[in-house]
Amino acid sequence: MKGHHALLLLPVIALVSTPFLPFVNTPEPWFGLPSVVVWVCGWCVLTSAILAFVLRRDERAGRLPEVDADAEARG
């Protein structure tokens, strides 16, 4: 496991710790929505960005196997 793979733990930690974070579990809405909804939606977007970053780093380092598109199309 490379160092940038540790970034994949951030969304897991953030979402698992959601019930225990006092600033997320407030009665005040964020942007007109419950704070937990905004928190989870934000981490969903960030998770996609983190996954794209890790994938791009692995592709550039040559750690992913080559995919033959013609073989996949044939089944």
C-alpha positions in Angstrom: 0.0 0.0 0.0 1.4 3.4 -1.0 1.1 6.6 1.0 -1.7 8.1 -1.1 -3.9 5.0 -0.4 -4.1 6.3 3.2 -6.4 9.1 1.8 -9.0 6.4 1.3 -9.4 6.2 5.1 -10.6 9.9 5.4 -14.2 9.4 4.2 -14.5 6.2 6.2 -13.4 8.0 9.4 -15.5 11.1 8.7 -18.7 9.1 8.0 -18.3 6.7 10.9 -17.6 9.5 13.3 -20.6 11.6 12.2 -22.8 10.7 15.2 -20.0 11.8 17.6 -19.1 15.1 16.1 -20.8 17.9 18.0 -20.6 20.5 15.2 -22.4 18.2 12.8 -25.2 17.2 15.3 -26.5 20.7 15.8 -30.1 21.8 15.5 -29.1 24.7 13.2 -29.4 24.0 9.5 -26.6 24.4 7.1 -27.6 26.0 3.8 -31.2 25.4 4.7 -30.8 21.6 5.2 -30.1 19.5 8.3 -26.4 19.6 9.1 -26.0 15.8 8.9 -27.4 15.8 5.4 -24.9 18.5 4.2 -22.0 16.7 6.0 -22.8 13.3 4.3 -23.4 14.8 0.9 -20.2 16.7 1.1 -18.2 13.6 2.0 -19.9 11.7 -0.9 -18.5 14.4 -3.3 -15.1 14.3 -1.6 -15.0 10.5 -1.7 -15.4 10.6 -5.5 -12.6 13.2 -5.8 -10.3 11.1 -3.5 -11.0 7.9 -5.5 -10.3 9.7 -8.7 -7.0 11.1 -7.3 -5.9 7.6 -6.1 -6.8 6.0 -9.4 -4.9 8.6 -11.4 -1.8 8.2 -9.2 -2.0 4.4 -9.6 -2.4 4.7 -13.4 0.5 7.0 -13.7 2.7 4.7 -11.6 1.7 1.7 -13.8 0.3 -0.3 -10.9 -3.0 -1.1 -12.7 -3.2 -3.9 -15.3 -3.9 -3.0 -18.9 -7.5 -3.5 -19.9 -8.2 -4.9 -23.4 -11.4 -3.1 -24.5 -11.9 -5.5 -27.5 -11.7 -8.6 -25.2 -14.3 -7.1 -22.9 -16.6 -6.3 -25.7 -16.5 -9.8 -27.0 -17.4 -11.1 -23.6 
